[in-house]
């Protein structure tokens, strides 16, 4: 199913999406119809739309492609923080669905994008849209190239970081029932807490100068990320990736590390071990099955790399996660 929506005058796309799929609006909740899936979307807005938060907690039976066009009001320069896969599954039915990949994606609101919502995927995420003026008032005292880019850059940018345990804890607290009279204020505090967690992670990165990124650069870098994730048993070939992206190898290395905070091979190895942990925990495969499936020809090497990333050896992790 393909939906075209236009985000203008700070109204967002949620109501247009709801109308297109026949969802029911219940106060600040939008309920996904049973014919399309299940769950809900909800959100808050504070001030003159200077800080907004949307929670997605639903799944879809069919793939939906959203083509979004942004028509900005004069002077609008919101930054969007998309925290995907931040809520853990709570029901057995949810565990049968594919989860979103946990990460935080940060970009300018002005970037028009195409959002794919795969079928049989449970979306449990938070999206925060915040004005730069608001961000500068809160985080303007931080001296770091990435923070300066987010607060002041006149060019497009894209940054991605991981979901920390602190973020998961804060997000779960948002879902806890609170007195209706305190709900909005409570959620605003939690929203700001999430922003603090995100910036705390970003300032841990090396203080390297940032480079401007065009839309095509962002698309190319994310195409490379997808390529790495879809071939976790094959070590990345930087020269081939650069050729496919239409970039020089130095540019590819720089923009990839700028976006993800890790070099190409470091990112690949981390993703490979995270997948190994998932296969051991959720699929109950043996250590040798997981190691060979992910391209490790030496199981002792696999065990060492796994322990470096996870903190314990894969055999022990398999026993603990299966108990």
N, C-alpha and C positions, 0 to 999 in steps of 0.2 A: 504494500500500500504506500502510495506516495502523497505527501502533504506539502503544499507550499504555503509558507506563512511569512508575514512581514512584521518585524519588530519595530514599532515607531512610537514616538511620544512617551517613551518609558513604560509602555503598557505590557511589554513582554509577549511571549508567544504561547503561554500556557493555556489561556482561554481559547485561542484559535485552535490549538491542538485538541483540546477537550471537545470543542464543537465538531471538529472533523471526524472524531472517532465515536461521537454520540455519548460522551461521558456525562454524568450527572454532577451538577454543582450543588454542594451541600455546605453553605457557609463559606469558610475558607478552604474547604476540602473539595477536590475533584475526584470522584469515584470512577475508576475504569470499569466499563460495562463488562458483564460476564462473557458476552459474545466476542470481546476483544482480548480478555485476559482477566486481571484482578488486581486489587490494591488501590492506592490513592496517590494524589499529588496534593501538597499543601504548602503554604508559605506565609511570610510576613514581610512588611515594608515599614521602614522607620524614617522619620524626618520627611523631607520632600523627596522621597525615593532615593535618598543618598546612600542608604544601606538596605539591601533586600536579600532575603534568603528563601530558597525553594527546596523542599524535601521531596524526593521521588522514592516511592515505596510501592513498586508495582511490577507486574510482568505482562508480556504481550504474547498472544498465541501466533501472531503473524509478524513478519518483519515490516517495520514502518520506516520509510525514508523521509526525513524532514529536510526540505530545502528552505533555509532561513535567509531572509534578506533584511538587513538593518537599515532603517531610515532614522538617523539620529536627530534629536533636537539640537538647536544651536548651542555649542559649548559643552555638550555631553561627552565625557571621556571616561566612562566607567571601566573598571577592571573586573574581570570575571574570574572567580576561583571555583573550579569544578572538582569536588571531592567525591570520586567514584568508588563504589564498593566499600563504603565506610561503615555500613551496618552489617553485622554478621547475620547469617540465616538463623531463624528461630524455629521454623517449622520443618517437618520432614518433607512436605510438599515443595518447600523452597529449595531444599538440598538436592532435589531431583532436577532443578533448573541450573543453567550455567550462571555463575556469579559475574558481576562486572569485575574487571581487573582493578585492584585497589591502586589509586594514584591521585595526586592533586595536579590539575592542569590549570595554568594561569595564562591569561591572554587579555588583549584589549577587547572590549565589548564590540568595537566597531568592525571586527573581523567577521565578514559574512562566512558562513560555514555550512557544510552539509553534515547532518547528524544521522547516523544509522542506528536504529534500535532493533537489534536482532531478535528473532522469535525465540521463545523458550529461554529467555534471559531475565533474571530478576534484577531490577534496577533499584538499588538501595543507596541513594546518594544525596548529597547536599550541594547546591549551587549558590554561591554568594556573589552578588553584584554590588560593587561599592564605588562611589565617586572618588576620583583622585584627591579632591580637596579633603574629603573625610580621611583618606589614607595618610595624606601628608600631615594632617593634624594629629594622627595617632602614631605614625611610624617615621615621621620626618626627621627625627633626631638620629636615626640609624645611618651609619656611614658604611655602605657596601655597594659595589657596582650593580648587583642585581636589584637591590632595593631601590637604588637611584633610577634604574631603568624602569621599574614598575611604576614609580611615582612620577617620573618626569619625562621619559623618552617620548619623542615626537614620532617615532617609528614603531612599526609592529614588533611584537616580541612573543615568545612562547617559552614557558618554563614548566618543567614537570618535576615533582618530588614525590616521595613516598607517603603513605598513610602511617602515622606513628601511633603507638598505643595510646598516647595522650589524646590524639584526635578521635580515636575510636571511643574512648571513655566519654569525652565531651559530647560526641554525637549521640551516644546511647542515652545520655542524660536529657538531651532535647526531647527524646521520645517518652520520657517519664511524665506521668500526669501531674499537672500543676494547677493550682487555683486559677480559674479563668481571669480573675482580676490581676493576676501576676504574670500570666502566660507570656504576653508580649515582651514585657521587661526582662523576664527570665531568659527567653529565647534570644533577645538582643545581646545579653551578657555572654551567652554561650556562643553566639555567632562571632563576637569579638574575641572570645577565647580561642576559637578555631583559627582566626586570622593570626593571633599571636603565635600559635603552634606552627603555622605555616612559615611565618617570617623567621621564627627561631631556627627552623631547619635550613632555610635558604642562606642565612648568614653564616652557616657552618661551612659553606663552600669556599673554595679558593677565591681570593679577592683579585680575580683577573678582569681586565677590561672587557666589556661586552661589545659585540658587533651587531650592527643593524641586520634585521632579517626581513626579507620580502615575503609576501604570501607564498610564493613558489618555493622559497627556502624552507618555510615551515612545513609545507606539504611534503617536500622531499625528505626532510629529516624524519617525519612521522611515517613515511613510506619505508624508510630504512628500519625504523623501530619495528614496524609490522613484519618486515622481512626477517629480522632477527628472531622475533617471537615465533614465527611460523616454521623456523628451521633450527630448533634448539640442539639438534644432534650434529650440526655442521658449524665449525668455527668460521667466523665471518672473514670474507675476503675484502679488505678495505679498498683495494684498487678497483675491484668489480663494482662494489657499492657506490664508489665515487663516480664511476663511469655512468652507471644507471641513473644517478642523481644529477648528472651534468655539472658536477663540482670537482674542484681539485681535491686531492687527498687532504692537504692541510686545512682547507676550508671545511670539509666534511668533519674532520676530527674536532675542529674548534667549535663549530655550531652544534654538533652532537653533544659535546661535553658542556657547552654553555646551556643547552636546553635541559639536559637530564642530570647534570652534575657528575656524570661518569663518562669515561671513554667508551668507545664502541665495544671493545673486548670485555672491559670491566662490566658494562651493562649486560652484555650477552651472558657472561658467566653468572652474574647475579640472577638473571631471569631463568637460567638453566637450573640453578640450585633451588630456586623457589618452586619451579615445576617439579623437581625431584621430591621436594618436601610434600607437595600436593599429592603426587602419585603414591608416596609411602603412606600418607595419612588417609586419603579418601579412597584410593583404588586398592590399597593393601597389597601392592606389589612387593616382591622381595627386593633387597638391596641390589643384587646382581641384575635383576630384570630392569630396574630403574636406571642403573648405571649404564648398561649396554644400550637401552632405549634412547638415552640422551647423548650417546656418542662417546662415552668414556670406555676406552679399551683396557685401561688399567684400573681395577676396582680399588686398589690401595690409594691411587691418586684421587679417585672419586671421593673416597672416604675423607681424605685430608681436605680437599676443597670444600666438601659439604660442612665439615666441622669448622672451617675458617668462617663460613657465612652464617651458619645456624647456631654454632656454639657447642654442639654435641655430634658424635658420630652417627651416620645414618641408621645403623642397626639399632642403637639405643633410642634414636628418635622414633623409629618404627614401632618399637615396643611401647614407648610412653604414649604416643599418639593413638595407638590401637587399644589402649586400656580404658 
